[in-house]
Amino acid sequence: MCPAIFEPLPLTSYHYLMNTKNPPCLNGEKVETATNLLRVFNHKHRFAIINKLLDQGGMDSSKLANSLRLQESYIMEHLLVLQQTGIVQALDIVDGVKFVANKRAIRKVNEALRSFSQN
């Protein structure tokens, strides 16, 4: 077994592996955000919520629950995650809250994924 794979390397050793003089600089917050974005699109119900909002232009949680045949509390949990990642936005309206897909954020994620898969 190769010890470099199974034993942690000190930060000072990474530059030899990466052909650079500087050790890698990872922003934990950005890594977590990227991970959460990938999780959003990898979950069938979150993906269905996004598609429904894109198709309908915006809906409240009860209409979303009815159209997807899921419980409203379950939909609300996923809407919270989608809002935290910026993929869905909540708009205050007279009757309550309407949820809409953030097309700009979705486009940025799609472009990043496309770029990543081409390399």
KOLKOL-810814 format. One record per atom (N, C-alpha, C): residue number from 1; x negated, y negated, z. Coordinates in steps of 0.001 Angstrom, whole numbers, plus 524288, in hexadecimal, padded with zeros to 5 digits. Layout:
+-----+-------+-------+-------+
|   n |    px |    py |    pz |
+-----+-------+-------+-------+
| NUM |     X |     Y |     Z |
...
+-----+-------+-------+-------+
//
This chain:
+-----+-------+-------+-------+
|   n |    px |    py |    pz |
+-----+-------+-------+-------+
|   1 | 7FCBD | 804AE | 80000 |
|   1 | 80000 | 80000 | 80000 |
|   1 | 7FC94 | 7FB19 | 80000 |
|   2 | 7FE70 | 7F746 | 7FD58 |
|   2 | 7FB9E | 7F253 | 7FD10 |
|   2 | 7FD1C | 7EEF9 | 801C0 |
|   3 | 7F96D | 7ED91 | 80514 |
|   3 | 7FAB9 | 7EA8B | 809BA |
|   3 | 7FCE9 | 7E52B | 80877 |
|   4 | 7FB83 | 7E2EB | 803F9 |
|   4 | 7FD70 | 7DDAC | 8029F |
|   4 | 80353 | 7DD99 | 801ED |
|   5 | 8059B | 7E1FB | 8008E |
|   5 | 80B40 | 7E232 | 7FFC6 |
|   5 | 80E18 | 7E2FD | 804E8 |
|   6 | 80C06 | 7E62D | 80847 |
|   6 | 80ECF | 7E7B5 | 80CF4 |
|   6 | 80D3E | 7E4C6 | 811DA |
|   7 | 80919 | 7E1C5 | 8119C |
|   7 | 80782 | 7DEA8 | 81619 |
|   7 | 807F1 | 7D8E7 | 814AD |
|   8 | 809CC | 7D5B0 | 81843 |
|   8 | 80A2F | 7D017 | 81711 |
|   8 | 804D4 | 7CDB2 | 81621 |
|   9 | 804A6 | 7CA35 | 8124D |
|   9 | 7FFD1 | 7C777 | 8111D |
|   9 | 7FFCE | 7C230 | 813D3 |
|  10 | 7FB43 | 7C06C | 81597 |
|  10 | 7FB0E | 7BB1B | 817BD |
|  10 | 7FBEC | 7B72A | 8135B |
|  11 | 7FE14 | 7B2A3 | 814B5 |
|  11 | 7FF29 | 7AEA3 | 810CC |
|  11 | 7FA57 | 7AD1D | 80DA9 |
|  12 | 7F5DB | 7AD74 | 80FFF |
|  12 | 7F116 | 7ABEB | 80D3B |
|  12 | 7EFB7 | 7AFB6 | 808D8 |
|  13 | 7F20F | 7B458 | 808B4 |
|  13 | 7F0E5 | 7B837 | 804A6 |
|  13 | 7F467 | 7B7B5 | 7FFE0 |
|  14 | 7F8B0 | 7B4EE | 80041 |
|  14 | 7FC6A | 7B4AC | 7FBF2 |
|  14 | 7FA2C | 7B227 | 7F70B |
|  15 | 7F6AE | 7AE59 | 7F7B4 |
|  15 | 7F4AE | 7ABBC | 7F30F |
|  15 | 7F190 | 7AF6D | 7EF92 |
|  16 | 7EF4B | 7B39B | 7F1C4 |
|  16 | 7EC8A | 7B76D | 7EE85 |
|  16 | 7F05D | 7BA7F | 7EB2A |
|  17 | 7F4DC | 7BB97 | 7ED37 |
|  17 | 7F8D7 | 7BE7E | 7EA4E |
|  17 | 7FB80 | 7BB20 | 7E630 |
|  18 | 7FBDB | 7B613 | 7E727 |
|  18 | 7FED4 | 7B29D | 7E3BE |
|  18 | 7FB59 | 7AF6B | 7E017 |
|  19 | 7F63B | 7B042 | 7E029 |
|  19 | 7F2A3 | 7AD69 | 7DCCD |
|  19 | 7F328 | 7A782 | 7DD7B |
|  20 | 7F371 | 7A5D4 | 7E24F |
|  20 | 7F3D3 | 7A049 | 7E384 |
|  20 | 7F0C5 | 79F2F | 7E87F |
|  21 | 7EEFA | 79A66 | 7E91D |
|  21 | 7EC02 | 79902 | 7EDCB |
|  21 | 7EF89 | 797C6 | 7F267 |
|  22 | 7F46C | 7969A | 7F155 |
|  22 | 7F80A | 79516 | 7F57C |
|  22 | 7FB95 | 7999E | 7F6F6 |
|  23 | 7FC8D | 79A68 | 7FBF6 |
|  23 | 80054 | 79E72 | 7FD88 |
|  23 | 805CA | 79CCE | 7FBD0 |
|  24 | 80955 | 7A08A | 7FB10 |
|  24 | 80E9B | 79F35 | 7F949 |
|  24 | 8116B | 79BD3 | 7FD4D |
|  25 | 8148E | 79843 | 7FB67 |
|  25 | 8179A | 794D7 | 7FECE |
|  25 | 81D5C | 795F2 | 7FDCA |
|  26 | 81FC9 | 798C9 | 8013C |
|  26 | 82547 | 79A13 | 8009D |
|  26 | 8287E | 796DC | 80467 |
|  27 | 82C83 | 7947D | 80265 |
|  27 | 83023 | 79184 | 8059F |
|  27 | 8347D | 79549 | 80734 |
|  28 | 834A3 | 796AE | 80C2E |
|  28 | 8386A | 79A7D | 80E17 |
|  28 | 83E0A | 798F7 | 80CFE |
|  29 | 83F32 | 793F5 | 80D5F |
|  29 | 84480 | 79222 | 80C62 |
|  29 | 84606 | 792F4 | 806AB |
|  30 | 84268 | 791DB | 80315 |
|  30 | 84385 | 79295 | 7FD83 |
|  30 | 8440C | 7985A | 7FC24 |
|  31 | 840E4 | 79BA0 | 7FE97 |
|  31 | 8413F | 7A140 | 7FDAC |
|  31 | 84688 | 7A341 | 7FF8E |
|  32 | 84837 | 7A16B | 80413 |
|  32 | 84D4B | 7A310 | 80628 |
|  32 | 851BC | 7A133 | 802A9 |
|  33 | 8516D | 79C6C | 800BF |
|  33 | 8556A | 79A5E | 7FD33 |
|  33 | 855AF | 79D9E | 7F83A |
|  34 | 85132 | 79EDD | 7F604 |
|  34 | 8510D | 7A203 | 7F13F |
|  34 | 8534F | 7A773 | 7F234 |
|  35 | 85207 | 7A9B6 | 7F6A7 |
|  35 | 85418 | 7AEE0 | 7F806 |
|  35 | 859FF | 7AEB4 | 7F882 |
|  36 | 85C0C | 7AABA | 7FB1E |
|  36 | 861B4 | 7AA3B | 7FBBD |
|  36 | 86468 | 7A968 | 7F680 |
|  37 | 86205 | 7A679 | 7F2FF |
|  37 | 8644F | 7A5B6 | 7EDCF |
|  37 | 864A1 | 7AAD8 | 7EAD8 |
|  38 | 8608E | 7ADF4 | 7EB27 |
|  38 | 860B5 | 7B309 | 7E887 |
|  38 | 864D0 | 7B69A | 7EAF8 |
|  39 | 86568 | 7B656 | 7F010 |
|  39 | 86967 | 7B974 | 7F2B4 |
|  39 | 86EE4 | 7B7DD | 7F109 |
|  40 | 86F9C | 7B2D3 | 7F00F |
|  40 | 874BB | 7B0EA | 7EE60 |
|  40 | 87662 | 7B396 | 7E957 |
|  41 | 872D0 | 7B3CA | 7E59E |
|  41 | 8742E | 7B5F6 | 7E088 |
|  41 | 873EA | 7BBE3 | 7E062 |
|  42 | 871F5 | 7BE45 | 7E478 |
|  42 | 87192 | 7C3F0 | 7E4B0 |
|  42 | 87609 | 7C669 | 7E7C5 |
|  43 | 879D0 | 7C360 | 7E965 |
|  43 | 87E41 | 7C550 | 7EC6A |
|  43 | 88324 | 7C4FE | 7E900 |
|  44 | 885C6 | 7C963 | 7E848 |
|  44 | 88A12 | 7C986 | 7E482 |
|  44 | 88E89 | 7C5CC | 7E5DE |
|  45 | 88FC7 | 7C518 | 7EAD7 |
|  45 | 8941E | 7C19A | 7EC2D |
|  45 | 89288 | 7BBDA | 7EBC4 |
|  46 | 88DC1 | 7BAA0 | 7ED3B |
|  46 | 88BF0 | 7B538 | 7EC95 |
|  46 | 88BAA | 7B3D4 | 7E6D0 |
|  47 | 889CE | 7B77E | 7E3C2 |
|  47 | 8898F | 7B6A8 | 7DE1A |
|  47 | 88F0E | 7B5EC | 7DBE0 |
|  48 | 892CA | 7B8FB | 7DDCF |
|  48 | 89844 | 7B879 | 7DC10 |
|  48 | 89A82 | 7B32F | 7DDA7 |
|  49 | 8993B | 7B168 | 7E251 |
|  49 | 89B14 | 7AC47 | 7E424 |
|  49 | 898F7 | 7A7F7 | 7E093 |
|  50 | 893F1 | 7A839 | 7DF67 |
|  50 | 89191 | 7A445 | 7DBFF |
|  50 | 89434 | 7A444 | 7D6AF |
|  51 | 894E7 | 7A8D9 | 7D470 |
|  51 | 8976D | 7A936 | 7CF4B |
|  51 | 89D00 | 7A729 | 7CF66 |
|  52 | 89FD5 | 7A860 | 7D381 |
|  52 | 8A53D | 7A689 | 7D3F8 |
|  52 | 8A560 | 7A099 | 7D451 |
|  53 | 8A1DF | 79E66 | 7D764 |
|  53 | 8A1A8 | 798B4 | 7D7DC |
|  53 | 8A002 | 79621 | 7D2BD |
|  54 | 89C81 | 7989B | 7CFEA |
|  54 | 89AFC | 79685 | 7CACF |
|  54 | 89F8B | 796B6 | 7C6F8 |
|  55 | 8A27D | 79AFA | 7C71D |
|  55 | 8A6F8 | 79B8D | 7C393 |
|  55 | 8AB64 | 797CD | 7C4E5 |
|  56 | 8AC87 | 79732 | 7C9F2 |
|  56 | 8B10B | 7942B | 7CBAB |
|  56 | 8AFD1 | 78E6A | 7CCAE |
|  57 | 8AAE9 | 78D1A | 7CD19 |
|  57 | 8A97A | 787B5 | 7CE2D |
|  57 | 8A9D1 | 78639 | 7D3E6 |
|  58 | 8AB5C | 789A1 | 7D734 |
|  58 | 8ABBB | 788A9 | 7DCCB |
|  58 | 8B0AB | 78AF9 | 7DF13 |
|  59 | 8B037 | 78CF2 | 7E3D1 |
|  59 | 8B4AE | 78F6C | 7E66F |
|  59 | 8B3FD | 78EF3 | 7EC53 |
|  60 | 8B853 | 78F94 | 7EF22 |
|  60 | 8B7D6 | 78FEB | 7F4D2 |
|  60 | 8B6EE | 795A7 | 7F647 |
|  61 | 8B5A0 | 79696 | 7FB26 |
|  61 | 8B427 | 79BDD | 7FCD4 |
|  61 | 8B8A4 | 79FC0 | 7FC72 |
|  62 | 8BD67 | 79E0B | 7FD67 |
|  62 | 8C1D0 | 7A1BC | 7FD1A |
|  62 | 8C2E1 | 7A368 | 7F779 |
|  63 | 8C275 | 79FC9 | 7F3CB |
|  63 | 8C32B | 7A13C | 7EE48 |
|  63 | 8BECB | 7A4C9 | 7EC6A |
|  64 | 8BA14 | 7A3A9 | 7EE2D |
|  64 | 8B5B4 | 7A717 | 7ECD8 |
|  64 | 8B696 | 7AC98 | 7EEF5 |
|  65 | 8B83D | 7ACE7 | 7F3D1 |
|  65 | 8B937 | 7B1FE | 7F649 |
|  65 | 8BD73 | 7B4FC | 7F35C |
|  66 | 8C1A4 | 7B254 | 7F1F5 |
|  66 | 8C5DC | 7B4E1 | 7EF12 |
|  66 | 8C417 | 7B6B5 | 7E9B4 |
|  67 | 8C142 | 7B36F | 7E6F9 |
|  67 | 8BFB2 | 7B4DC | 7E1A8 |
|  67 | 8BBA3 | 7B93B | 7E195 |
|  68 | 8B868 | 7B98A | 7E5A9 |
|  68 | 8B474 | 7BDB0 | 7E5F4 |
|  68 | 8B646 | 7C25D | 7E928 |
|  69 | 8BAF0 | 7C1E4 | 7EB6A |
|  69 | 8BD3A | 7C614 | 7EE9C |
|  69 | 8B9A6 | 7C799 | 7F329 |
|  70 | 8B7D6 | 7C383 | 7F5DB |
|  70 | 8B48E | 7C437 | 7FA75 |
|  70 | 8B6D2 | 7C0F4 | 7FEE1 |
|  71 | 8B545 | 7C223 | 803AE |
|  71 | 8B72F | 7BF2A | 80826 |
|  71 | 8B4CF | 7B9B7 | 8082B |
|  72 | 8B7EF | 7B5E9 | 809C6 |
|  72 | 8B625 | 7B087 | 809C9 |
|  72 | 8B180 | 7AFBB | 80D76 |
|  73 | 8B174 | 7B260 | 811EB |
|  73 | 8AD0B | 7B1CC | 8158D |
|  73 | 8A7FD | 7B3C5 | 8130B |
|  74 | 8A85F | 7B7DC | 80FFD |
|  74 | 8A3D2 | 7BA02 | 80D34 |
|  74 | 8A1F3 | 7B620 | 8090C |
|  75 | 8A59A | 7B3D8 | 80647 |
|  75 | 8A455 | 7AFE9 | 80255 |
|  75 | 8A1AA | 7AB39 | 804E7 |
|  76 | 8A3A4 | 7A98D | 80964 |
|  76 | 8A164 | 7A50A | 80C1E |
|  76 | 89BB9 | 7A613 | 80DC0 |
|  77 | 89A90 | 7AAD3 | 80F68 |
|  77 | 89531 | 7AC30 | 810D3 |
|  77 | 8918E | 7AB81 | 80C24 |
|  78 | 89353 | 7AD5E | 807B0 |
|  78 | 8901C | 7ACF9 | 802FC |
|  78 | 88FCE | 7A75A | 80101 |
|  79 | 893F5 | 7A475 | 80184 |
|  79 | 893DB | 79EF9 | 7FFEA |
|  79 | 88FF4 | 79BE3 | 80332 |
|  80 | 88F80 | 79D3F | 80825 |
|  80 | 88BB5 | 79AA6 | 80B87 |
|  80 | 8861F | 79B97 | 80990 |
|  81 | 884ED | 7A075 | 8083A |
|  81 | 87FC2 | 7A1C3 | 80625 |
|  81 | 87ED8 | 79EDE | 80100 |
|  82 | 882CD | 79ECC | 7FDB0 |
|  82 | 88258 | 79C25 | 7F8A3 |
|  82 | 88195 | 79645 | 7F94B |
|  83 | 88406 | 7940C | 7FD35 |
|  83 | 88348 | 78E79 | 7FE4A |
|  83 | 87DCB | 78D60 | 8005E |
|  84 | 87BDD | 790CF | 803B0 |
|  84 | 876AB | 79016 | 805EC |
|  84 | 8726E | 7902B | 801C3 |
|  85 | 8733F | 79317 | 7FD9C |
|  85 | 86F6D | 79353 | 7F961 |
|  85 | 87062 | 78F16 | 7F54E |
|  86 | 874B4 | 78C4E | 7F5B7 |
|  86 | 875DE | 7881E | 7F20E |
|  86 | 87889 | 789E4 | 7ED13 |
|  87 | 879D6 | 78ED9 | 7ECAF |
|  87 | 87C5A | 790EC | 7E7FD |
|  87 | 88218 | 78F5F | 7E7CA |
|  88 | 88480 | 78EC6 | 7EC58 |
|  88 | 889FC | 78D25 | 7ECBB |
|  88 | 88A45 | 78843 | 7F01C |
|  89 | 88DC0 | 784C2 | 7EEA2 |
|  89 | 88E99 | 78004 | 7F1AD |
|  89 | 89449 | 77FDE | 7F37B |
|  90 | 89515 | 77DB9 | 7F81F |
|  90 | 89A57 | 77D0F | 7FA48 |
|  90 | 89BF5 | 77761 | 7F989 |
|  91 | 8A09E | 776A4 | 7F763 |
|  91 | 8A2BD | 77166 | 7F699 |
|  91 | 8A78F | 770C2 | 7F9FF |
|  92 | 8A7B2 | 76C9A | 7FD03 |
|  92 | 8AC4C | 76B78 | 8002B |
|  92 | 8B08C | 7694A | 7FC9F |
|  93 | 8B524 | 76BB5 | 7FCE3 |
|  93 | 8B9AB | 769D7 | 7F9F3 |
|  93 | 8BE21 | 76900 | 7FDC6 |
|  94 | 8C261 | 766F2 | 7FBEF |
|  94 | 8C6D2 | 765B3 | 7FF4C |
|  94 | 8C8C6 | 76A87 | 8023D |
|  95 | 8C929 | 76EEE | 7FF94 |
|  95 | 8CB51 | 773B3 | 801ED |
|  95 | 8C75F | 776E3 | 8050F |
|  96 | 8C267 | 7757F | 804DB |
|  96 | 8BE70 | 77897 | 80794 |
|  96 | 8B932 | 77830 | 804E7 |
|  97 | 8B6F8 | 77CB4 | 8039D |
|  97 | 8B1C7 | 77CE0 | 8012E |
|  97 | 8B213 | 7800A | 7FC27 |
|  98 | 8AFB7 | 77DEB | 7F825 |
|  98 | 8AF56 | 78094 | 7F31E |
|  98 | 8A998 | 781D8 | 7F23A |
|  99 | 8A874 | 78691 | 7F086 |
|  99 | 8A31F | 78843 | 7EF87 |
|  99 | 8A21B | 7883C | 7E9A9 |
| 100 | 89D9D | 7861E | 7E830 |
| 100 | 89C21 | 785E2 | 7E2AF |
| 100 | 89695 | 787F3 | 7E20C |
| 101 | 895A0 | 78A3E | 7DD85 |
| 101 | 8905B | 78C1F | 7DC51 |
| 101 | 88CEB | 7877B | 7DAE2 |
| 102 | 88830 | 7877D | 7DCD3 |
| 102 | 88466 | 7836C | 7DB95 |
| 102 | 88194 | 78512 | 7D694 |
| 103 | 88398 | 78348 | 7D224 |
| 103 | 88187 | 784FD | 7CD16 |
| 103 | 87BD2 | 78388 | 7CC5B |
| 104 | 87A52 | 77F19 | 7CE5F |
| 104 | 874DE | 77D68 | 7CDDC |
| 104 | 8713B | 78131 | 7D0B9 |
| 105 | 872A4 | 782AE | 7D57C |
| 105 | 86F66 | 78655 | 7D885 |
| 105 | 86F3E | 78BAF | 7D5EB |
| 106 | 873A8 | 78D68 | 7D3E7 |
| 106 | 873E9 | 7927D | 7D144 |
| 106 | 8707D | 7926B | 7CC61 |
| 107 | 870A6 | 78E2A | 7C97E |
| 107 | 86D75 | 78DA1 | 7C4C8 |
| 107 | 867A3 | 78DDD | 7C62A |
| 108 | 86624 | 78B3F | 7CA72 |
| 108 | 860A8 | 78B43 | 7CC19 |
| 108 | 85EE0 | 790C5 | 7CD97 |
| 109 | 86236 | 793B0 | 7D04C |
| 109 | 860E6 | 7990A | 7D1CA |
| 109 | 8605F | 79C67 | 7CCE5 |
| 110 | 86407 | 79BD8 | 7C93E |
| 110 | 863CA | 79EDE | 7C465 |
| 110 | 85ED2 | 79DB7 | 7C155 |
| 111 | 85D57 | 798C8 | 7C107 |
| 111 | 85893 | 7974C | 7BE39 |
| 111 | 853C0 | 7999E | 7C0DD |
| 112 | 8539F | 79969 | 7C5FF |
| 112 | 84F28 | 79B93 | 7C8DD |
| 112 | 84EC6 | 7A179 | 7C815 |
| 113 | 85333 | 7A423 | 7C84B |
| 113 | 85333 | 7A9CE | 7C786 |
| 113 | 85196 | 7AB31 | 7C1F5 |
| 114 | 85384 | 7A83B | 7BE32 |
| 114 | 85219 | 7A920 | 7B8BD |
| 114 | 84C34 | 7A862 | 7B7F3 |
| 115 | 84A2E | 7A439 | 7BA33 |
| 115 | 84499 | 7A316 | 7B9C4 |
| 115 | 8415D | 7A75E | 7BC56 |
| 116 | 84319 | 7A923 | 7C0D6 |
| 116 | 84043 | 7AD3C | 7C3AC |
| 116 | 84049 | 7B258 | 7C0A6 |
| 117 | 844AB | 7B3AF | 7BE45 |
| 117 | 84515 | 7B8AF | 7BB86 |
| 117 | 84216 | 7B8A8 | 7B65E |
| 118 | 840E0 | 7B410 | 7B438 |
| 118 | 83DFB | 7B3C3 | 7AF4E |
| 118 | 83822 | 7B462 | 7B01C |
| 119 | 83663 | 7B3B0 | 7B4D8 |
| 119 | 830BA | 7B40D | 7B5E0 |
| 119 | 82F07 | 7B979 | 7B729 |
+-----+-------+-------+-------+
//
